Amino acid sequence: MFEIKDRFYLDGKPFQIISGAFHYFRTVPEYWRDRLEKLVNLGCNTVETYIPWNFHEPRKGEFHFDGMHDVCRFLDIATELGLYIILRPSPYICAEWEFGGLPAWLLKDKGMRLRCSYEPYLKAVDEYYSVLLPKVAPYQVTRGGNVILMQVENEYGYYGNDKAYLSSLVSMMRKYGIDVPLVTSDGPWNKDVFRSGMTDDALPTGNFGSSVKWQFDQMESIIGRDRPLMCMEFWCGWFDAWGEEHHTFDVTANLDKYREEIRELLTRGNVNFYMFEGGTNFGFYAGRNQGKTTADVTSYDYDAILTEDGQITSKYLALREMIREYAPTREVPLTTDIKRISYGRIECTGSCGLVSQTEGLAPAVSPYPLSMEDLDCYYGYVLYRIRLPEWETLKKIQLEDAHDRAIVIYDGKIVFTALENIGDEFEVSSDKAGGVIDILIENIGRENFGTGLERQRKGILGGVRINDHRHFGYEMYGIDPDSDMLERMDFSHKAESCLPGFYKFTFTAEETGDTFLDTAGFGKGVAFVNGFDLGRFWEIGPQKRLYIPAPLLHKGENTIILLETDGRASDHISLESEPMLG
């Protein structure tokens, strides 16, 4: 039995939560045990994780609970190691994760209202919870498991104040067998925000990364002194966005201040360190923060307590010593052999044009452009094809209400690339009449925070102005590369210089180890290893190498494919033994 009174109680005895955040969906399952063993050895008695809706139900009614999606296996490992568990299965998680964890198919409803008492949204949440929650319910401490808390929504006070919506979520969780205590979490420095995110029958907790005494005082003034204080996210680092500096916080250089913060946390309340390990935004799951024109990088290293690839840091060692001053700790042996390997330079063995891959495919046809959501292509790219009348000469082109990044190709050449200026009118120097215009629109990531979630439809939402009029008549191809698409590719035709294309590299590994893909010489795109989507690369940094965990490699032949959208290509890549951030 786990109870919330003046403090937390487990089986009638006071229990202090010392937890670390670790997202199973950002680390390959072969490494879950290693990370959790290191969490135990840090001095933590609990692990916390979000559960992202879009990861488990990427298409309406299509559920995934195997491999990296096997949350039950993750819970089994944590339980075997004696860790208690906090689950945050909120429909919305933020977490710098694509669309804050919400599935993009929700936006097929043109009237969708998110995170409120909009009946179609509530119905979708209920249908998801009807599948998810019965899977995790048996792991609750009330049923002999180790799950002690679950969270209702996430930082809801920053989004809205629909108390009926929060009550509906509580009712759904109870309906599907959740009977452990519930919590909410918000930033306590704004009391209005904190109160807006509160709901009956859930303990309010705080998210912050500094000024612990003041933050706890704020919380106490709202919830009273007869309830436990908990920082649900004590931020130990920060995330990176493309084109910005890499974030770091050197604990050893600020040791006295950090020790004081930890003392306040552990003598006065409970804590979940965010992040214990950040991991990786594999695939197209990196989020985009409110107002940012570029999304977050593929690495979610976060300057966390462990590195992206699970290496112990000076922050880990310092924090372990601090925790030992205030709480009993234990140690378990590390059972996973992990090493870094440099495989060196790898030559390109084939290429093919991106546009050529649409040959033989049946396009969606419409008088006007359709959004990615309308096309059931939620991630990646859409190619919009316009056929100019034989009597019209292209002089000017403008994309109306287009999201997010555009590469426009005419007469075999890229005529412009646009991101921040995607709505500008561009002049084209051409005397040719007729022909084909290909417009490649990239979804660089949906916002994961703020009140703009309902404006995250991607593609061309308005129209395309050619010269001084709108054009009607589109052929559209969704390009969300997967392993099946990669296997069908014909690399016998070389990609045209300066145009989007796929580039293939093969190498033989005598042994497998963690390594880092260096794409120097390429511009922007996505990388795949043995059919697995590693995520985006972009020459603007700060991330210059993509992490490849050893379990994604084979002894023997391995294949890496780069989708390069900007027409900047090299004849080689390299696999190095060190990351490169900043």
C-alpha positions in Angstrom: 0.0 0.0 0.0 1.3 3.4 -0.9 -0.4 6.4 0.7 -0.1 10.2 0.6 -0.6 11.8 4.0 1.8 14.4 5.6 4.4 12.5 3.7 4.6 9.4 1.5 4.0 6.0 3.3 4.8 2.6 1.9 3.2 -0.3 3.8 2.6 2.1 6.7 6.2 3.3 6.9 7.5 6.7 5.8 9.0 6.5 2.3 11.1 9.2 0.6 11.1 9.1 -3.2 14.6 9.6 -4.8 13.9 9.0 -8.4 15.6 9.4 -11.8 13.8 10.0 -15.1 14.6 7.5 -17.8 12.5 7.2 -21.0 12.4 3.6 -22.3 11.4 4.9 -25.7 14.6 6.9 -26.1 16.9 3.9 -25.5 17.2 0.5 -27.2 15.7 -2.2 -25.0 19.0 -4.2 -24.8 20.3 -1.3 -22.7 17.4 -0.8 -20.3 18.8 -3.0 -17.6 22.2 -1.3 -17.8 20.7 2.2 -17.3 18.5 1.0 -14.5 21.4 -0.7 -12.7 23.3 2.6 -12.9 20.2 4.3 -11.5 20.2 2.0 -8.5 24.0 2.6 -8.0 23.4 6.3 -8.0 21.3 6.0 -4.9 17.8 6.1 -6.4 15.0 3.9 -5.2 12.5 4.9 -8.0 12.5 5.3 -11.7 10.1 7.6 -13.6 9.0 7.5 -17.2 6.5 9.1 -19.5 4.4 7.0 -21.8 4.1 8.7 -25.2 0.7 8.2 -26.9 2.0 8.7 -30.5 4.7 6.1 -29.9 2.2 3.4 -29.0 -0.6 4.4 -31.4 1.0 6.1 -34.4 -2.1 5.5 -36.5 -5.6 5.4 -35.2 -6.3 1.9 -33.8 -2.8 0.7 -34.6 -1.1 -0.2 -31.3 2.6 -1.1 -30.8 3.8 -2.8 -27.6 6.8 -4.8 -28.8 10.5 -4.1 -29.1 11.2 -0.5 -28.0 7.5 -0.1 -27.4 7.4 -2.9 -24.8 6.7 -0.9 -21.7 5.8 -4.0 -19.8 9.2 -5.5 -20.3 10.7 -2.2 -19.0 8.5 -2.4 -15.9 9.6 -6.0 -15.4 13.3 -5.1 -15.4 12.8 -2.1 -13.1 10.8 -4.4 -10.7 13.5 -7.1 -10.8 16.0 -4.5 -9.7 13.9 -3.5 -6.8 13.1 0.0 -8.2 9.7 1.6 -7.5 8.1 3.2 -10.5 6.3 6.5 -11.3 4.3 6.3 -14.6 3.2 9.4 -16.4 0.8 8.1 -19.1 -0.6 11.5 -19.7 -2.2 12.0 -23.1 0.2 14.9 -23.4 3.8 14.6 -22.0 5.8 17.6 -23.5 9.2 16.0 -23.0 10.6 17.8 -26.0 8.9 14.9 -27.9 7.1 15.3 -31.2 3.7 17.0 -30.6 4.2 16.5 -26.9 3.3 12.8 -27.3 -0.1 13.5 -28.9 -0.7 11.5 -32.1 -0.8 13.6 -35.3 -3.9 11.8 -36.6 -5.9 13.7 -34.1 -5.5 16.7 -36.5 -7.4 15.0 -39.2 -10.4 16.4 -37.4 -10.6 19.9 -38.7 -12.4 21.1 -35.6 -10.0 19.3 -33.1 -9.7 21.0 -29.7 -6.9 19.4 -27.7 -6.4 19.0 -24.0 -9.9 20.0 -23.0 -13.5 18.7 -22.8 -13.9 18.3 -26.6 -15.8 15.1 -26.9 -13.9 13.6 -30.0 -10.6 14.2 -28.2 -11.9 12.6 -24.9 -13.2 9.7 -26.9 -9.8 9.1 -28.5 -8.0 9.3 -25.1 -10.5 6.9 -23.7 -10.0 4.4 -26.5 -6.2 4.6 -26.0 -6.4 4.2 -22.3 -8.7 1.2 -22.7 -5.7 -0.5 -24.4 -2.8 0.9 -22.4 -3.9 1.1 -18.8 -5.0 -2.6 -18.4 -1.4 -3.5 -19.5 0.3 -1.4 -16.8 -2.4 -1.8 -14.0 -1.1 -5.2 -12.8 2.3 -3.5 -12.0 0.7 -1.2 -9.3 1.9 -1.7 -5.8 -1.8 -2.3 -4.9 -1.5 -5.5 -6.9 1.9 -6.7 -5.7 3.9 -4.6 -8.2 6.2 -1.6 -7.9 4.2 1.3 -9.5 3.5 3.7 -6.7 2.3 6.9 -8.5 0.7 7.9 -11.8 0.4 11.3 -13.2 -2.7 13.1 -14.6 -1.9 15.2 -17.7 1.4 17.2 -17.6 2.1 20.8 -16.8 -1.5 21.5 -17.7 -1.5 24.9 -16.0 0.6 26.2 -18.8 -2.0 25.2 -21.3 -5.5 25.6 -19.8 -7.8 25.5 -16.8 -10.5 23.0 -17.8 -11.1 21.2 -14.5 -13.8 19.1 -16.1 -11.2 17.7 -18.5 -8.8 16.8 -15.7 -11.7 15.1 -13.8 -12.5 13.2 -17.0 -8.9 11.9 -17.1 -9.0 10.8 -13.5 -12.3 9.0 -14.1 -10.9 7.2 -17.1 -7.8 6.1 -15.2 -9.9 4.8 -12.3 -12.3 3.1 -14.8 -9.4 1.1 -16.4 -8.0 -0.1 -13.1 -5.6 2.6 -11.8 -5.9 2.7 -8.1 -2.5 4.0 -6.9 -2.4 7.7 -5.8 -2.4 10.3 -8.6 -0.3 13.4 -9.1 -0.1 16.5 -11.3 3.0 18.6 -12.0 3.4 22.3 -12.9 5.9 25.1 -12.4 5.3 26.5 -8.9 6.8 29.9 -9.5 3.5 31.0 -11.1 0.8 30.3 -8.6 -2.0 30.8 -11.2 -0.4 28.3 -13.4 0.1 25.9 -10.5 -3.5 26.1 -9.4 -4.8 25.8 -13.0 -3.1 22.4 -13.3 -4.4 21.0 -10.0 -7.3 18.6 -9.8 -9.2 16.8 -7.0 -7.8 13.5 -5.8 -4.3 14.2 -7.2 -1.2 15.5 -5.3 0.3 18.6 -6.9 4.0 18.4 -7.5 6.5 20.9 -9.0 8.8 21.0 -12.0 11.9 23.3 -11.6 15.7 23.2 -11.8 16.9 25.6 -9.2 16.0 27.8 -6.1 14.6 24.7 -4.3 13.8 26.4 -1.0 11.8 29.2 -2.7 10.0 26.7 -5.0 9.1 24.5 -2.1 7.9 27.5 -0.1 5.6 28.5 -3.1 4.2 25.0 -3.2 3.6 24.8 0.5 1.7 28.1 0.5 -0.7 26.5 -2.0 -1.1 22.9 -0.9 -0.4 23.3 2.8 2.0 21.8 5.2 0.1 18.6 5.7 1.0 17.2 2.3 4.4 16.0 1.0 6.5 18.2 -1.2 7.9 16.7 -4.4 9.9 18.0 -7.3 8.6 15.8 -10.2 11.3 17.2 -12.5 14.5 18.6 -11.0 16.2 19.7 -14.2 19.8 18.5 -14.3 20.6 19.9 -17.7 18.8 21.1 -20.8 17.9 20.2 -24.4 19.4 21.5 -27.7 17.8 22.9 -30.8 19.3 22.9 -34.3 21.3 26.1 -34.9 21.8 26.8 -31.2 24.6 26.2 -28.7 24.9 22.9 -26.9 23.7 23.3 -23.3 25.9 22.2 -20.4 25.9 22.7 -16.6 29.1 21.8 -14.9 28.2 20.6 -11.4 31.8 20.4 -10.3 32.3 24.1 -11.0 29.2 24.9 -9.0 29.5 22.2 -6.3 28.6 24.3 -3.2 25.4 25.7 -4.8 24.4 22.3 -6.2 25.0 20.6 -2.8 22.8 23.2 -1.1 20.0 22.5 -3.6 20.3 18.7 -3.1 20.3 19.2 0.7 17.0 21.2 0.5 15.4 18.5 -1.8 16.4 15.6 0.3 15.8 17.0 3.8 12.5 18.6 3.0 10.9 16.6 0.3 11.1 14.1 -2.6 12.7 14.3 -6.0 12.8 13.0 -9.5 16.0 13.9 -11.3 15.2 15.0 -14.9 17.0 13.5 -16.8 18.9 10.6 -15.3 19.6 9.6 -18.9 18.2 11.5 -21.8 18.8 9.1 -24.7 17.9 9.7 -28.3 15.0 11.1 -30.3 15.2 8.3 -32.9 13.2 8.6 -36.1 11.0 11.8 -36.5 10.2 12.0 -32.8 12.3 15.1 -31.9 9.9 17.9 -30.8 9.9 21.6 -31.5 9.5 24.2 -28.9 7.1 27.1 -28.9 8.2 29.9 -31.2 11.2 28.0 -32.5 11.8 27.9 -36.2 14.0 24.8 -35.9 13.2 21.6 -34.0 15.3 19.9 -31.3 18.3 17.9 -32.3 18.2 14.1 -32.5 20.3 13.7 -29.4 18.5 14.1 -26.1 21.7 13.9 -24.2 20.3 16.8 -22.1 23.7 17.1 -20.4 22.1 14.5 -18.1 23.5 12.5 -15.2 24.4 9.7 -17.8 25.4 10.6 -21.3 23.2 9.8 -24.3 25.0 6.4 -24.6 24.9 5.7 -20.9 28.4 6.8 -19.9 28.9 7.8 -16.2 29.7 11.5 -15.8 31.3 13.7 -13.2 27.8 14.9 -12.5 26.8 11.3 -11.7 29.8 10.8 -9.3 29.1 14.1 -7.5 25.4 13.5 -7.1 26.0 9.9 -5.9 28.1 11.3 -3.0 25.5 13.9 -2.1 22.7 11.3 -2.0 24.7 9.1 0.3 24.8 11.8 2.9 21.0 11.7 3.2 19.7 8.3 2.3 20.6 4.6 2.5 22.0 3.3 -0.8 22.8 0.0 -2.3 24.9 -1.3 -5.3 24.3 -3.9 -7.9 26.7 -5.3 -10.5 26.6 -3.9 -14.0 25.7 -6.8 -16.3 25.9 -5.4 -19.8 29.1 -5.2 -21.7 29.1 -1.9 -23.5 32.0 -0.3 -25.5 32.6 2.4 -28.0 34.1 1.5 -31.4 35.5 3.6 -34.3 34.8 1.8 -37.6 36.4 4.7 -39.6 35.8 5.9 -43.1 33.1 4.2 -45.2 32.8 4.8 -48.9 29.5 5.4 -50.7 28.4 2.3 -52.7 25.3 3.6 -54.5 22.8 6.4 -54.7 19.5 7.3 -56.3 17.3 10.5 -56.6 14.5 11.1 -54.2 12.1 12.3 -56.9 12.8 9.1 -59.0 11.4 7.0 -56.1 7.9 8.3 -56.8 7.9 6.7 -60.3 5.4 3.9 -60.5 3.6 5.1 -57.4 0.0 6.3 -57.5 -0.2 9.9 -56.3 -3.0 11.4 -54.3 -4.7 13.9 -56.7 -6.6 17.0 -55.7 -7.4 20.4 -57.2 -5.9 22.0 -54.1 -3.0 20.9 -51.9 -3.7 18.5 -49.0 -2.0 18.6 -45.6 0.2 15.7 -44.4 -2.6 14.7 -42.0 -5.1 14.6 -44.8 -2.7 12.3 -46.7 -2.2 10.0 -43.7 1.5 10.9 -43.9 2.2 12.2 -40.4 6.0 12.4 -40.4 8.8 13.0 -42.9 8.0 14.7 -46.2 5.4 15.4 -48.8 6.2 16.0 -52.5 3.7 18.3 -54.2 3.9 18.1 -58.0 2.6 20.9 -60.2 2.4 20.6 -64.0 2.6 24.1 -65.5 0.5 24.7 -68.6 2.6 24.7 -71.8 1.8 28.3 -72.3 2.9 29.6 -68.9 6.4 30.6 -68.0 7.4 30.4 -64.3 8.5 33.8 -63.0 7.3 34.0 -59.4 6.2 31.4 -56.8 4.8 31.8 -53.3 3.7 29.1 -50.8 0.7 30.1 -48.8 0.4 28.8 -45.2 3.1 26.1 -45.7 4.8 24.2 -42.8 7.7 23.7 -42.2 10.5 23.7 -44.7 10.3 23.8 -48.5 12.7 22.8 -51.2 11.4 23.8 -54.6 12.7 22.1 -57.7 12.1 23.3 -61.3 13.7 22.2 -64.5 16.1 19.8 -62.7 17.4 22.5 -60.3 16.6 23.6 -56.7 15.3 27.2 -57.3 14.9 28.0 -53.6 14.9 26.5 -50.1 12.8 28.2 -47.4 12.2 27.8 -43.6 11.7 31.1 -41.7 10.9 32.8 -45.0 8.6 30.0 -46.3 5.8 32.4 -47.0 7.8 34.9 -49.1 7.4 35.3 -52.8 10.4 34.1 -54.8 11.4 35.2 -58.2 12.6 32.5 -60.6 14.9 33.2 -63.5 13.6 31.0 -66.3 12.5 31.4 -69.9 11.0 28.0 -70.1 7.3 27.5 -70.6 5.4 24.6 -69.0 7.3 21.8 -67.2 7.0 20.3 -63.7 7.5 22.0 -60.3 8.3 19.6 -57.4 7.8 21.1 -53.9 9.3 19.0 -51.2 7.8 20.0 -47.8 9.5 18.7 -44.6 7.8 18.4 -41.3 10.7 19.4 -39.0 8.7 18.6 -35.9 5.5 19.6 -34.2 5.5 21.9 -31.2 5.6 20.1 -27.9 4.7 22.9 -25.6 2.4 25.9 -25.4 -1.0 26.8 -26.6 -0.3 26.4 -30.4 -0.8 22.6 -30.5 -3.9 22.8 -32.6 -1.9 24.8 -35.3 0.5 21.9 -36.0 -0.8 20.6 -39.2 2.0 20.2 -41.8 2.4 20.6 -45.5 0.8 23.2 -47.7 -2.4 24.3 -46.0 -3.3 27.2 -48.2 -2.2 27.1 -51.8 0.6 27.9 -54.3 0.7 31.2 -56.1 2.3 30.9 -59.6 3.1 34.3 -61.0 -0.1 36.3 -60.0 -2.6 33.6 -59.5 -3.2 30.4 -57.5 -2.5 27.2 -59.1 -5.0 24.3 -59.0 -4.1 20.7 -59.7 -1.7 18.7 -57.5 -0.1 15.2 -57.5 1.1 14.4 -53.9 3.4 11.7 -52.6 3.8 11.1 -48.9 7.5 10.2 -48.1 7.8 8.7 -44.6 10.8 6.3 -45.3 10.6 2.9 -43.6 12.6 -0.3 -43.9 10.2 -1.6 -46.7 10.7 1.5 -48.8 14.5 1.3 -48.3 14.6 -2.3 -49.4 12.7 -1.5 -52.6 15.2 1.2 -53.7 17.2 0.9 -56.9 20.7 2.2 -56.2 21.9 1.5 -59.7 21.0 5.0 -60.9 23.2 7.7 -59.4 21.6 10.6 -57.7 21.8 13.8 -59.6 24.2 16.3 -58.2 22.6 19.1 -56.1 19.2 17.4 -55.8 17.7 15.4 -53.0 18.7 11.8 -53.0 19.4 8.6 -51.1 23.0 7.5 -50.5 24.0 4.0 -49.5 27.0 2.8 -47.5 28.0 -0.7 -46.5 30.7 -1.9 -44.1 31.6 -5.1 -42.3 31.8 -5.3 -38.5 34.0 -8.0 -36.9 32.5 -7.0 -33.6 29.7 -4.6 -32.6 29.9 -1.6 -30.3 28.4 1.8 -29.8 29.5 4.2 -32.5 28.7 7.7 -33.8 27.8 8.5 -37.4 29.7 11.5 -38.8 27.8 13.0 -41.8 30.3 15.8 -42.6 29.9 16.9 -46.2 26.1 16.3 -46.2 23.6 19.0 -45.7 20.3 17.9 -44.1 18.4 14.8 -43.9 17.7 11.5 -42.1 20.0 8.5 -41.5 19.1 4.8 -41.4 21.2 1.9 -40.1 20.0 -1.6 -41.2 16.6 -0.2 -41.8 16.3 1.6 -38.4 15.6 5.3 -38.5 18.4 7.0 -36.4 16.9 10.5 -36.8 17.7 13.7 -38.4 21.1 15.3 -39.2 21.8 18.9 -40.2 25.1 20.5 -40.9 24.2 23.6 -38.8 24.7 21.6 -35.6 25.2 21.7 -32.7 25.0 17.9 -33.1 27.5 16.7 -35.6 27.3 13.0 -35.1 24.4 10.6 -34.6 24.5 7.9 -31.9 24.3 4.3 -33.1 23.8 1.8 -30.3 25.6 -1.5 -30.8 22.4 -3.6 -30.8 21.4 -1.9 -34.1 24.5 -3.4 -35.8 25.2 -6.9 -37.0 28.4 -8.9 -37.0 29.2 -9.0 -40.7 27.7 -6.7 -43.3 25.8 -3.5 -42.3 24.0 -0.9 -44.4 23.7 2.8 -43.7 21.4 4.9 -45.9 21.2 8.7 -45.8 18.3 10.7 -47.2 19.9 14.0 -48.1 17.4 16.7 -49.0 19.6 19.7 -49.8 21.7 18.2 -52.6 24.9 18.4 -50.5 26.7 15.0 -50.6 30.0 13.5 -49.9 31.6 10.2 -51.2 32.0 8.9 -47.7 30.9 8.9 -44.1 32.7 7.8 -41.0 31.8 6.0 -37.8 33.7 7.4 -34.8 34.1 6.4 -31.1 33.2 9.8 -29.7 30.0 12.0 -30.0 30.3 15.6 -31.2 27.9 18.1 -29.6 28.6 21.8 -29.9 
